[in-house]
Amino acid sequence: MGSTDSKLNFRKAVIQLTTKTQPVEATDDAFWDQFWADTTTTVQDVFALVPAAEIRAVREESPSNLATLCYKAVEKLVQGAESGCPTEREKQVILNCTRILTRILPYIFEDQDWRGFFWSTVPGLDDDDGARPLAESLLLAVADLLFCPDFTVHNRKTLSDSIKSMQSIDSCEYIWEAGVGFAQSPPLNYIHDLNRTELLRLLLTCFSEAMYLPPSPDNNVLNPWVTFFCSTENRHALPLFTSLLNVVCAYDPVGYGIPYNHLLFSDYREQLVEQAVQILIVTLEHDGGVSHRPSTGPENLFVNYLSRIHREEDFDFVLKGLARLLTNPLTQTYLPNSTKKIQFHQELLVLFWKLCDFNKKFLFFVLKSSDVLDILVPILYYLNDARADQSRVGLMHIGVFILLLLSGERNFGVRLNKPYSVHVPMDIPVFTGTHADLLIVVFHKIITTGHQRLQPLFDCLLTIVVNVSPYLKSLSMVAANKLLHLLEAFSTSWFLFSAVQNHHLVFFLLEAFNNIIQYQFDGNCNLVYAIIRKRNVFHQLANLPSDPASIQKALQRKRKSPDVISRTSSQETVSMEGSHPAVPAEPGTLKTSLVAIPAIDKLTEKSQVSEDGTMVKSISSHYQDVFYTEAEMERRRLSSASSTSFWVPTPDWVHSWKCKLPLQTIMRLLQVLVPQVEKICIDKGLTDESEILKFLQHGTLVGLLPVPHPILIRKYQANAGTAMWFRTYMWGVVYLRNVDPPIWYDTDVRLFEIQRM
């Protein structure tokens, strides 16, 4: 009964607030205490009992009352942080104020005139506090409360020795979980986990002001909330960063491995981990990831701490933790739904990205052993699973960006040679081979059966293949056939002539074949055999007609078959056991819009490397003559389909790139090997391909091929375009993942658009 009464009283207070036209004095404690003193409402109750329309009505019609409500709620948090919340009643007041602020803040951010409100000082405060804007008082109070004994952390003092003042606490002794830089694992306490989660939710809401500003190419726009919270003003910055990182990386959703344990009891740690990883990625976004840009404003301590982690055991803890969580949704047991599946893999991928981007030592640690494959396999699983779902196009991008970053390092290509034996149930053909084969088979599946909006990623996918190709010791027959099928599809004349940048895909594939032939010929008889079998594709490319009549004929063929890639000729085989086909999003699914990604030449920097991966020299992009952004490509694709096309393929244009096609190595290989293979087939009456493969295995082309070309690697490079992409993607994920309560739902968000599919 008590809870119903308190909800009723709380609702009455809200109605009073919305109907009062006169300002209520800040000193009228009897009125303001109704919102937090005697109520036991959950955060869901607060969202239900304070409707959006009423918050907006107070904002428009009695702004001083809304201002006083915010100021009084922050005042209560500041008092609680000073006193350490010794009584249960004080703890309840803190939680109620936290929930009210979480509810109201988005409506303050959505109104431009209100946005500066929290950055003004409050009238009537003591002199020493008077100088602090309300936002700073709020953030410092939340930081203190996150290390408040018996409220959010385990009290290590005895009663007689109890905390005299919150200011005397050394919060480094109260880090929430063992891991990086901290050895003791405090006892689990679900009440503490719940209280931390509520405070972190408020923190995330404070940081979400970024959602209410339109995307801007100017990357120097800093989020004032994050700037202050991650500055030296916050004395808890280090223990809090460590607590968040350790809580995420130590979390094990399987627990003690009891089947169905997640159905028997609630896992309060999961909610905490989810909020923690969201706070981490939002605070780490702050420097924009552009290392060469001079930092504006105070240093972001979270970025600083992340970049300074250096101990091997810390790297190992972080990498194993992230790999365990990323692999979690893939784990299959014989009992359906018996293991808990986490849903925050997109946030984990962004965190992994940040670690690699800000901490190069971590990146090299990841690539030092085959542990990197524990990250690769789940990424390939997510890419394959999301390829048909338009609402997950952002997930596709982040997965591909991570692989592009890794592929710029020689060690990644070398690690891919490890045999693939885990067999995660994926909707791809069954094959026996290495992790490189898995990568190629998944990429082929994305390109041939993904949805249309993935076309701008084709350049990235093939760049990854080119980057790793010099190190691939032996491709399986399945993977070799997939690469040849892509070349066949991309080199049809109608595809080459239908868009201004399509020929780049052929250049990438030829470069990959050349790398493998020149540097890894010995183990790659499957690929050599596939090239011999499909030799007509290379001959057709070399003799591609470029006269106006042929161009017109090819384009007419395109109108009859608008599909980008002929799926029929892709010899699809049986999919892996236990796999489910990738499916489009359910109707009604919400998705957030993304800004266009920069073109591949803006995303990468070309460098020439020797066989051991050491850089010889950096190369300016002279050969990349025509690359376009996603929006530009979309425009060109639409315009080339319309009759009033402003771009028309001409004989000169075809000739400009056709003469640069790197076909010499492959043509020489065919010239030498085709007669030998034909002779052996006639002499021995061979029809069995295993005999031909055996012959190719022992063949050699030493001295017969052109001089090996230098290895070119296209390394990912950060830029303002990708920084903006990450901001919109990350906040879009945070928006969609926070549905209980729906913090930002139905507010006027401007960083992205929300679309219902």
C-alpha positions in Angstrom: 0.0 0.0 0.0 2.8 2.4 1.0 4.3 2.4 -2.5 0.9 3.3 -4.1 0.5 6.2 -1.6 3.9 7.5 -2.4 3.3 7.3 -6.1 0.1 9.2 -5.6 1.8 11.9 -3.5 4.5 12.2 -6.1 2.0 12.6 -8.9 0.1 15.2 -6.9 3.4 17.2 -6.5 4.0 17.0 -10.3 0.5 18.3 -11.0 0.9 21.1 -8.5 4.2 22.1 -10.2 2.7 22.1 -13.7 -0.4 24.0 -12.7 1.2 26.7 -10.6 1.6 29.9 -12.6 3.4 31.8 -9.8 7.0 31.0 -9.0 7.4 28.8 -5.9 10.1 30.1 -3.5 13.2 28.0 -3.3 12.9 28.2 0.5 9.5 26.4 0.4 11.0 23.1 1.5 7.6 21.6 2.3 6.7 21.9 -1.4 10.0 20.8 -2.9 10.5 17.9 -0.5 7.4 16.2 -1.9 9.5 15.3 -5.0 12.1 13.3 -3.1 11.8 13.1 0.7 8.9 10.7 1.3 8.6 8.9 -1.9 9.8 5.4 -3.0 9.5 5.6 -6.7 11.6 3.6 -9.2 13.1 5.3 -12.2 10.4 3.7 -14.4 7.8 5.3 -12.1 9.3 8.7 -12.5 9.2 8.4 -16.3 5.6 7.3 -16.1 4.5 9.9 -13.6 6.2 12.9 -15.2 4.9 13.0 -18.8 6.9 14.8 -21.5 4.1 17.3 -22.3 4.1 18.4 -18.6 7.9 19.0 -18.5 7.7 21.1 -21.7 4.6 23.0 -20.2 6.6 23.9 -17.1 9.6 24.9 -19.2 7.5 27.2 -21.4 4.9 28.6 -18.9 6.7 28.7 -15.5 10.4 28.5 -16.2 11.4 29.7 -12.8 9.8 26.6 -11.2 11.6 24.3 -13.5 14.9 26.1 -12.7 14.2 25.8 -9.0 13.4 22.1 -9.2 16.7 21.5 -11.0 18.6 23.7 -8.5 17.0 22.0 -5.4 17.6 18.5 -6.8 21.3 19.3 -7.4 21.6 20.9 -3.9 20.3 17.6 -2.4 23.0 15.6 -4.3 25.7 18.0 -3.2 24.5 17.7 0.5 24.4 13.9 0.1 28.0 13.9 -1.3 29.2 16.0 1.7 27.4 14.0 4.4 28.1 10.5 2.9 24.4 9.6 3.1 24.6 7.9 6.5 20.9 7.1 6.8 18.6 5.1 4.5 16.3 8.2 4.1 19.2 10.2 2.8 20.1 7.5 0.3 16.5 7.4 -0.9 16.5 11.2 -1.4 19.7 10.9 -3.5 18.2 8.2 -5.7 14.9 10.2 -6.1 16.8 13.4 -7.1 19.0 11.3 -9.5 15.8 9.9 -11.2 14.1 13.3 -11.5 17.2 14.9 -13.1 17.6 12.0 -15.5 14.0 12.6 -16.6 14.2 16.4 -17.0 17.7 17.0 -18.5 16.9 15.9 -22.1 14.1 18.5 -22.2 16.5 21.2 -21.0 19.0 20.2 -23.8 16.4 20.2 -26.5 15.6 23.9 -26.0 18.4 26.1 -27.2 17.5 28.9 -24.8 17.8 26.5 -21.8 21.0 24.9 -22.8 23.2 27.4 -20.9 21.1 27.1 -17.8 23.3 24.5 -16.0 26.4 26.5 -16.9 25.1 29.6 -15.0 25.8 30.0 -11.2 23.0 29.7 -8.7 22.0 32.8 -6.8 22.3 32.8 -3.0 25.0 30.2 -2.6 28.0 30.6 -0.2 30.9 32.6 -1.6 33.2 29.5 -1.8 30.6 27.6 -3.8 29.0 30.5 -5.5 31.5 30.6 -8.3 30.6 27.1 -9.5 28.1 26.6 -12.3 25.3 24.2 -11.5 26.6 21.6 -14.0 30.0 21.5 -12.2 28.4 21.1 -8.8 26.2 18.3 -10.2 29.1 16.4 -11.8 31.4 16.6 -8.8 28.5 15.5 -6.5 27.9 12.4 -8.7 31.6 11.6 -8.8 31.7 11.7 -5.0 28.6 9.6 -4.6 30.1 6.9 -6.9 32.6 6.3 -4.1 30.3 6.7 -1.1 30.8 3.8 1.5 27.7 1.7 2.2 25.9 3.4 -0.8 28.0 2.6 -3.9 31.1 1.0 -2.4 31.9 -1.5 0.3 32.7 0.2 3.6 36.2 -0.9 4.6 36.1 1.0 7.9 34.6 -0.3 11.2 31.7 1.6 12.8 33.9 3.3 15.4 36.3 4.2 12.7 33.5 5.5 10.3 34.1 8.0 7.6 34.4 11.5 9.2 34.0 13.3 5.9 33.6 12.3 2.3 36.5 14.6 1.4 38.9 12.5 3.5 38.2 9.4 1.4 41.0 8.1 -0.9 38.7 6.7 -3.6 41.7 4.8 -5.1 41.2 2.3 -2.3 37.5 1.9 -3.3 37.9 0.9 -7.0 34.9 -1.3 -7.9 36.7 -4.3 -9.4 40.1 -5.9 -9.6 41.9 -5.6 -12.9 44.0 -2.8 -14.4 46.1 -1.3 -11.6 44.1 -2.8 -8.8 44.4 -6.2 -7.3 41.5 -6.7 -4.7 38.1 -7.7 -5.8 35.6 -6.2 -3.4 32.6 -8.4 -2.3 29.7 -8.3 -4.8 26.7 -6.2 -3.5 23.7 -5.9 -5.8 22.4 -2.8 -4.0 25.7 -1.0 -4.7 25.5 -2.2 -8.3 22.0 -0.8 -8.6 22.9 2.6 -7.0 26.0 2.9 -9.3 23.8 2.1 -12.3 21.4 4.9 -11.4 24.2 7.5 -10.9 25.9 6.4 -14.2 22.6 6.7 -16.0 22.3 10.3 -14.8 25.9 11.0 -15.9 25.2 9.6 -19.4 22.1 11.9 -19.5 24.3 14.9 -18.6 26.8 14.0 -21.4 23.9 13.5 -23.9 23.7 17.3 -24.7 25.8 16.2 -27.8 22.6 14.6 -29.2 20.8 17.9 -29.4 23.4 19.6 -31.6 23.4 19.0 -35.4 26.3 17.1 -36.9 29.1 19.6 -37.6 32.3 19.1 -39.7 34.1 21.2 -37.1 35.6 18.7 -34.8 36.7 21.2 -32.2 33.2 21.4 -30.7 33.8 20.0 -27.2 31.1 18.7 -24.9 31.4 20.9 -21.9 30.0 18.2 -19.5 32.6 15.6 -20.6 35.4 18.2 -20.7 34.8 19.2 -17.1 34.1 15.6 -15.8 37.3 14.3 -17.3 39.5 17.2 -16.2 41.7 17.5 -13.1 38.8 19.2 -11.4 37.3 15.7 -10.8 39.5 14.2 -8.1 37.9 10.8 -8.7 38.8 10.7 -12.4 41.5 7.9 -12.1 39.6 5.5 -9.8 36.4 6.0 -11.7 38.1 5.4 -15.1 39.7 2.3 -13.6 36.5 1.1 -12.0 34.5 1.4 -15.3 37.2 -0.4 -17.3 37.7 -3.2 -14.8 33.9 -3.7 -14.2 33.5 -4.2 -18.0 36.5 -6.4 -18.6 36.0 -8.6 -15.5 32.3 -9.3 -16.3 31.5 -12.9 -17.1 27.8 -13.3 -18.1 28.0 -17.1 -17.9 28.7 -16.8 -14.1 29.3 -20.3 -12.6 28.1 -22.0 -15.8 24.8 -23.2 -14.4 22.4 -23.6 -17.3 19.5 -21.1 -17.2 21.1 -19.3 -14.2 20.0 -16.0 -15.9 16.4 -17.0 -15.7 16.6 -17.8 -12.0 17.9 -14.5 -10.7 18.5 -11.0 -12.0 22.0 -10.1 -13.0 22.4 -6.6 -11.6 26.0 -6.5 -12.8 24.9 -6.7 -16.4 23.0 -3.4 -16.1 26.0 -1.8 -14.5 28.5 -3.1 -17.1 26.2 -1.8 -19.9 26.1 1.7 -18.4 29.9 1.6 -17.6 30.8 0.8 -21.2 28.5 3.5 -22.5 30.1 6.1 -20.2 33.6 5.0 -21.3 32.9 5.3 -25.1 31.2 8.6 -24.6 34.0 10.1 -22.6 36.7 8.7 -24.8 35.1 10.1 -28.0 36.1 13.5 -26.7 39.4 13.9 -28.5 37.8 13.0 -31.7 40.6 10.4 -32.3 42.5 12.8 -34.5 46.0 12.5 -33.1 47.6 15.2 -35.2 44.9 17.8 -34.2 46.1 20.2 -31.5 44.1 19.6 -28.4 41.7 22.4 -27.5 40.7 22.9 -23.9 41.9 21.0 -20.9 43.3 17.5 -21.3 40.8 14.6 -21.2 42.2 12.4 -18.3 40.2 9.3 -19.5 41.9 9.5 -22.9 45.2 10.1 -21.1 44.8 7.1 -18.7 43.7 4.8 -21.5 46.8 5.8 -23.7 49.2 5.2 -20.7 48.2 1.6 -19.8 51.4 -0.4 -20.6 51.7 -3.5 -18.4 51.4 -6.8 -20.3 49.1 -8.3 -17.6 46.8 -5.3 -17.9 46.6 -5.7 -21.7 46.0 -9.4 -21.2 43.1 -8.7 -18.8 41.5 -6.2 -21.1 41.9 -8.2 -24.2 40.6 -11.5 -22.7 37.7 -9.6 -21.1 36.6 -8.0 -24.3 37.1 -11.2 -26.3 35.0 -13.2 -23.7 32.1 -10.6 -24.0 32.2 -10.3 -27.8 32.2 -14.1 -28.1 29.3 -14.5 -25.7 26.4 -14.2 -28.1 28.1 -16.8 -30.4 28.2 -19.5 -27.7 25.9 -22.4 -28.5 24.9 -25.1 -26.0 22.8 -28.2 -26.4 20.1 -26.6 -24.2 18.4 -23.8 -26.2 18.6 -20.3 -24.5 20.5 -21.8 -21.6 23.2 -19.2 -21.6 22.7 -15.5 -21.1 23.3 -13.5 -24.2 24.6 -9.9 -23.8 23.3 -7.2 -26.2 26.0 -4.5 -25.9 28.5 -5.8 -28.4 28.4 -2.6 -30.5 29.6 -0.6 -27.5 32.3 -3.1 -26.9 33.5 -2.8 -30.5 33.7 1.0 -30.1 35.7 0.5 -26.8 38.1 -1.9 -28.6 38.5 0.6 -31.4 39.3 3.4 -28.9 41.9 1.2 -27.2 43.7 0.4 -30.5 43.4 4.0 -31.7 44.7 5.7 -28.5 47.1 3.1 -27.2 49.5 1.8 -29.9 51.2 -0.5 -27.4 47.8 -2.2 -26.9 47.4 -2.6 -30.7 50.8 -4.3 -30.9 50.0 -6.5 -27.9 46.8 -7.6 -29.6 48.7 -8.6 -32.8 51.6 -10.2 -31.0 49.8 -13.5 -30.5 46.8 -15.4 -32.1 44.6 -13.8 -29.4 43.6 -11.3 -32.1 41.6 -14.1 -33.7 39.4 -14.2 -30.6 38.3 -10.7 -31.6 38.3 -11.4 -35.4 35.9 -14.4 -35.3 33.1 -12.5 -33.4 33.5 -9.5 -35.6 33.1 -11.7 -38.7 30.1 -13.4 -37.1 28.4 -10.0 -36.5 29.2 -8.8 -40.0 27.7 -11.9 -41.5 24.7 -11.9 -39.3 23.9 -8.2 -39.8 24.4 -8.0 -43.6 20.8 -8.1 -44.6 19.5 -5.8 -41.8 19.4 -2.1 -42.7 19.0 -1.1 -39.1 22.5 -2.5 -38.3 24.4 -0.8 -41.1 26.4 1.1 -38.4 27.5 -2.2 -36.8 28.7 -3.3 -40.3 30.8 -0.1 -40.5 32.5 -0.3 -37.1 33.3 -4.0 -37.7 34.9 -3.2 -41.1 36.8 -0.2 -39.6 38.4 -2.3 -36.9 39.5 -4.9 -39.5 40.9 -2.1 -41.7 42.9 -0.8 -38.8 44.2 -4.2 -37.9 45.0 -5.1 -41.5 47.4 -2.2 -41.7 49.8 -4.2 -39.6 51.8 -7.1 -41.0 51.2 -9.3 -37.9 47.5 -9.4 -38.6 48.0 -11.0 -42.0 50.5 -13.5 -40.5 48.0 -14.5 -37.7 45.3 -15.2 -40.3 47.3 -18.3 -41.4 46.2 -20.1 -38.2 43.8 -23.0 -39.0 40.2 -22.2 -38.3 38.6 -24.9 -36.2 36.2 -23.2 -33.8 33.2 -23.5 -36.2 30.9 -20.9 -34.9 27.5 -21.6 -36.5 27.6 -19.1 -39.4 25.4 -18.9 -42.5 28.4 -19.5 -44.9 29.6 -22.5 -46.9 31.4 -25.2 -45.1 35.2 -25.1 -45.7 38.4 -26.5 -44.2 41.1 -23.9 -43.9 42.5 -20.9 -42.1 41.1 -17.7 -40.5 42.1 -16.0 -43.8 39.6 -18.3 -45.6 36.9 -17.4 -43.1 37.5 -13.7 -43.7 37.3 -14.0 -47.5 34.2 -16.3 -47.4 32.4 -13.9 -45.1 33.4 -10.8 -47.2 32.2 -12.6 -50.3 28.8 -13.3 -48.6 28.5 -9.6 -47.5 29.2 -8.4 -51.0 27.0 -10.8 -52.9 24.0 -11.1 -50.4 24.1 -8.0 -48.3 21.7 -5.1 -48.7 22.3 -2.2 -51.1 23.4 0.3 -48.5 26.6 -1.7 -47.9 28.0 -0.8 -51.4 30.1 2.1 -50.0 31.9 -0.6 -47.9 33.1 -2.7 -50.8 36.3 -0.6 -51.2 37.1 -1.1 -47.5 36.4 -4.8 -47.6 38.7 -5.3 -50.6 41.4 -3.0 -49.1 41.5 -5.3 -46.1 42.0 -8.3 -48.5 44.8 -6.5 -50.3 46.5 -5.5 -47.1 46.7 -9.1 -45.8 47.3 -10.8 -49.2 51.1 -10.7 -49.2 51.1 -12.9 -46.0 48.5 -15.5 -46.9 50.3 -18.9 -47.1 47.6 -21.1 -48.5 44.0 -20.2 -49.5 41.5 -23.0 -49.5 39.7 -23.9 -52.8 36.5 -22.4 -51.4 38.1 -19.0 -50.7 40.0 -19.0 -54.0 36.8 -19.6 -55.9 35.1 -16.8 -54.0 37.8 -14.3 -54.9 37.6 -15.3 -58.6 33.8 -15.0 -58.5 34.1 -11.4 -57.2 36.5 -10.6 -60.0 34.1 -12.2 -62.5 31.2 -10.1 -61.2 33.1 -6.8 -60.9 34.8 -7.1 -64.3 31.6 -7.5 -66.4 31.5 -4.5 -68.8 28.1 -3.3 -67.7 29.3 -3.1 -64.1 32.6 -1.4 -65.0 30.8 1.2 -67.1 27.8 1.9 -64.8 29.6 4.0 -62.2 32.6 6.2 -62.2 34.4 4.3 -59.4 33.5 0.7 -60.0 36.8 -0.2 -61.7 38.6 0.4 -58.4 37.2 -2.9 -57.2 38.9 -4.7 -60.0 42.2 -3.0 -59.3 42.0 -4.1 -55.6 41.4 -7.8 -56.6 44.2 -7.8 -59.2 46.6 -6.3 -56.6 45.6 -9.0 -54.1 46.2 -11.8 -56.7 49.6 -10.3 -57.6 50.7 -10.1 -54.0 49.8 -13.8 -53.4 51.5 -14.9 -56.7 54.7 -12.8 -56.1 55.1 -13.4 -52.4 53.3 -16.7 -51.5 53.2 -18.7 -54.7 54.5 -21.9 -53.2 51.5 -22.7 -50.9 48.8 -21.3 -53.1 48.1 -24.0 -55.7 44.3 -23.7 -55.1 44.3 -20.0 -56.1 46.6 -20.6 -59.1 44.3 -23.5 -60.3 41.3 -21.2 -59.8 43.0 -18.5 -61.9 43.8 -21.0 -64.6 40.2 -22.3 -64.7 38.9 -18.7 -65.0 41.5 -17.4 -67.3 38.9 -16.1 -69.7 38.0 -13.4 -67.1 41.6 -12.0 -67.3 41.6 -12.2 -71.1 38.3 -10.4 -71.3 39.6 -7.7 -69.0 42.8 -7.2 -71.1 40.6 -6.9 -74.2 37.8 -4.8 -72.7 36.2 -3.0 -75.6 36.1 0.8 -75.1 34.5 2.1 -78.4 31.2 4.1 -77.9 29.0 1.3 -79.4 30.3 -1.4 -77.0 29.9 1.0 -74.0 26.3 1.7 -75.0 25.6 -2.1 -75.5 27.0 -2.8 -72.0 24.8 -0.2 -70.4 21.7 -1.5 -72.1 22.5 -4.9 -70.7 22.6 -3.3 -67.2 19.1 -2.0 -67.5 17.9 -5.5 -68.1 19.7 -6.9 -65.0 20.0 -4.2 -62.4 21.4 -6.5 -59.7 25.0 -5.5 -58.9 26.4 -9.0 -58.7 25.0 -12.1 -60.3 24.3 -14.4 -57.4 23.5 -17.4 -59.5 27.0 -18.0 -60.6 28.3 -18.0 -57.0 28.4 -21.8 -56.5 26.7 -21.7 -53.1 27.1 -24.8 -51.0 25.6 -26.1 -47.9 25.8 -23.7 -44.9 27.3 -24.6 -41.6 25.3 -26.7 -39.2 23.2 -24.9 -36.6 23.4 -21.6 -38.6 20.5 -19.2 -39.3 20.3 -17.1 -42.5 20.8 -13.4 -42.1 17.4 -11.7 -42.1 16.2 -8.1 -42.6 15.0 -6.1 -39.6 11.5 -6.7 -38.3 9.0 -4.0 -39.5 8.8 -1.2 -36.9 12.4 -1.5 -35.9 13.9 1.9 -35.0 17.2 3.0 -36.6 19.2 6.1 -36.4 20.8 7.8 -39.4 24.6 8.1 -39.9 26.7 10.6 -41.7 28.5 9.4 -44.8 31.9 7.7 -44.4 34.8 9.3 -46.1 36.1 7.6 -49.3 38.8 5.0 -49.0 41.6 7.4 -50.0 40.6 9.7 -47.1 40.3 6.8 -44.7 43.7 5.4 -45.5 47.3 6.4 -46.1 49.4 4.4 -48.6 52.8 3.2 -47.6 55.4 0.9 -49.2 56.6 -1.9 -46.9 59.2 -4.6 -47.1 58.3 -8.3 -46.7 58.8 -8.2 -42.9 56.3 -5.3 -42.7 58.7 -2.5 -42.0 57.8 0.7 -43.7 60.0 1.8 -46.7 58.2 5.0 -47.5 54.9 6.8 -47.4 53.2 7.4 -50.7 51.0 10.2 -51.7 47.7 9.1 -53.3 48.6 10.0 -56.9 47.0 6.9 -58.5 43.6 7.4 -56.7 42.1 9.6 -59.3 38.4 9.4 -58.6 37.0 8.4 -55.2 33.8 9.7 -53.8 31.9 9.8 -50.4 28.9 7.7 -49.7 26.5 10.5 -50.5 28.3 11.4 -53.8 28.3 7.7 -54.8 24.6 7.4 -54.1 24.0 10.5 -56.2 26.0 9.1 -59.0 24.4 5.7 -58.8 20.9 7.4 -59.0 22.0 9.7 -61.7 23.5 7.0 -63.9 20.2 5.2 -63.6 18.3 8.2 -64.8 18.1 9.4 -68.4 19.5 12.9 -67.5 22.8 11.4 -66.3 25.5 14.1 -66.0 28.2 11.4 -66.0 28.6 9.3 -69.1 31.4 6.7 -69.6 33.6 7.7 -72.6 36.3 5.8 -74.6 38.9 8.2 -73.1 37.8 7.5 -69.6 37.9 3.7 -70.1 41.3 4.0 -71.6 42.6 6.2 -68.8 42.3 3.3 -66.3 42.4 0.2 -68.6 46.0 0.9 -69.5 46.9 0.8 -65.8 45.3 -2.6 -65.0 48.1 -4.6 -63.3 47.6 -7.8 -65.4 51.3 -8.5 -66.4 52.1 -11.0 -63.5 48.9 -13.0 -64.1 49.2 -13.0 -67.9 52.8 -14.3 -67.5 51.6 -17.0 -65.1 48.9 -18.1 -67.5 51.4 -18.0 -70.4 53.8 -20.4 -68.6 51.4 -22.7 -66.8 48.3 -23.2 -69.1 50.3 -25.1 -71.8 52.0 -27.2 -69.1 48.6 -28.1 -67.4 47.0 -28.9 -70.8 49.9 -31.1 -71.8 49.8 -33.0 -68.5 46.1 -33.5 -68.9 46.5 -34.9 -72.5 49.6 -37.0 -71.8 48.2 -38.6 -68.6 44.5 -38.5 -69.5 43.9 -36.5 -66.3 40.4 -35.5 -65.3 41.0 -35.4 -61.6 41.8 -31.9 -60.2 43.8 -33.3 -57.3 46.5 -34.5 -59.7 46.6 -31.1 -61.4 46.9 -29.4 -57.9 49.7 -31.8 -57.0 51.5 -30.7 -60.2 51.0 -27.0 -59.5 52.1 -27.6 -55.9 55.5 -28.7 -57.1 55.8 -26.2 -59.9 57.9 -23.0 -59.7 57.9 -19.7 -61.5 61.2 -18.6 -60.3 62.8 -16.3 -62.9 59.7 -16.5 -65.1 57.6 -13.8 -63.4 58.2 -10.0 -63.6 60.3 -8.6 -60.7 58.2 -8.6 -57.5 56.5 -5.3 -57.1 56.7 -3.4 -53.8 54.1 -4.3 -51.2 51.6 -1.4 -50.7 49.7 -1.2 -47.5 46.8 1.2 -47.0 46.8 2.1 -43.3 43.7 3.5 -41.6 44.2 7.2 -40.7 41.9 9.2 -38.4 40.3 12.3 -39.8 37.5 14.7 -39.1 35.1 12.7 -41.3 35.5 9.5 -39.3 35.4 11.3 -36.0 32.0 12.8 -36.9 30.8 9.3 -38.1 31.8 7.8 -34.8 30.0 10.5 -32.8 26.7 10.0 -34.7 27.1 6.2 -34.6 27.9 6.0 -30.9 25.2 8.3 -29.7 22.7 6.5 -32.0 23.6 3.2 -30.3 23.3 4.8 -26.8 19.9 6.3 -27.8 18.5 3.0 -29.1 19.9 0.8 -26.3 18.4 2.9 -23.4 14.8 1.9 -23.6 14.1 1.0 -19.9 13.6 3.8 -19.1 13.5 5.5 -22.6 15.7 8.4 -21.6 15.7 10.3 -24.9 12.6 8.9 -26.6 10.3 11.5 -28.1 12.7 14.4 -27.5 13.9 16.6 -30.3 17.3 15.0 -31.0 19.3 16.7 -33.8 22.6 14.7 -34.1 20.8 12.0 -36.2 17.3 11.2 -37.4 15.3 8.3 -36.0 13.5 6.3 -38.6 11.0 3.5 -38.2 11.6 0.6 -40.7 
